Amino acid sequence: MKLGEIAKKYYVEQGLNCAVSVLLGANEVYNLGLTKEDAKLVTAFGGGMGCGNLCGALAGSMAALGKVYLSEGEMYNPDFKEVCAGFVTAFTEKWGTTLCTPIKEVNVTPEEKCGKTVLETGNMLQEYIDNLKK
């Protein structure tokens, strides 16, 4: 199962927010060793930090990138800024913004709310990470 599909299951079926759902999806795909308790660290990013600002799916993706890209015990890597910037650029090209409110305006459905955003961002993240590893 692809990362986006896993993330969407967390989002739709378990009612977790977008940031947590994407992070836990990445956790399953890349065996990051995170618990649901660990994922609480990104809960505040859901719904654009509760006010429509930074997209929570993007925030969860960035947290996952840190866990995937940085080595155990490593808190800084000079190449990591470029890794992050590359994903933000890809995200912005796809959605036209990094802000939750405008993304919601075109993607939210009554049945799945932000399910499409979670699904597609999760799949983008998986493709991005897999290309980094090549």
N, C-alpha and C positions, 0 to 999 in steps of 0.2 A: 504494500500500500504506500502511496506517495505521501510525503510530508503534509501537503495541503489537505488531503483527504483525512488524515489523522487529526490535524488541527481542527478541521471543520466538525469532526465527530465530538471533540471536546467542547467546541463552541455550541453546536446545536443540541447535542444529546445530553451533555452534562451541564450546560448553562454557564460554562466558564467564559471569562471575557476574552477579547481578541488577542491581547498581549500574552496572557497565560496560555491560551490555546496554541498559538504558534510556537511558543517556547517549549511546551510539552510535546508538541508534534516533532520538533527538532530533537528533543530528548530521546524520543523513541527511535527515530531514524538513525541517529548518530551515537546512541548509547552514552549519553552525557552524564549519567549517574545522578540526575536531579530528582528530587522528590517534589510532590505537590507543595510541601512546605517551602522548599526552595523557590518554587515558582511564584509564591506569594510576593516575592520581591518586585515583580513586574505588575502586580495587580493594579496599582495606581495608574498605570498607563492606559487601561481600558477606557474606551469612549473618549479618546483624545485627552487623557488625564482628567476625565469627567467634565470637560468643558469644550470639547470639540477641537482641541489643539492637535499636537502630534498624534498621528494614527497609531493606535495601540498595536496593530499587527506589525507595523514597522518597528516599534519599540521592542516587541517580543523578538523580532528577527535580529535586532542589533544585540540583544542580550545573548541570543543563541550564537551569533557570530563570535562574541567574546569567548564563550565557553569552547567553541569548536576550534577557533584559530589560535588562541593563546595557549602555550604549554602549561602544564601543571606547575603552579607556583608563580608563573609569570604574570606580572601586573602591567607590563608595558612592553611593547614591541614597536619599533619605529614604522614598520610596514602596516601596522594595524589601522592607522588613520586612513590609509589608501584603500584598504579592504572595506572599511565602513563607508567611505565616500563612494566607492564603486556600487555598493548595494543601494545606497540612498539615491544615487543617480538613476539606476535601473528602476527603482520603485517610482521615482518622480516621472520618469518617461512613461511608465505604464499608467499611472493614475493622474498625472498632471499636477500633483501637489503632494506634500507630506502631511497635510492637515486632514484631520478626521471629518470635520463637518462637510467640506465639499465632496469628499469621497462618499460619505453616507448619502448625500443628496442624489447621487446617481446609481448607487449599488444596493441600498437597503430595500429589503422586501419584508412585508408583514410576517411571512412564515419563517424566514431564516435570518432576519435582521442583516447583520454584516457577514453572513456566511460566505458570500461570494468573495468578499475582500480577504477573509481569512484563508479560504481555499486557494485563491490565486497567489496571494502573498506567500503562503507556505510553499507552494510549488516553485515560485520564483526563488525563494531562499534555497531550496534543495538544489535547484539547477546552479545557482550561484556558488554554493559551497562545493558541489561536485566539480565545477570548473576550476575552483581554486586549488583543489587537490591534484589536478592534472599537471 
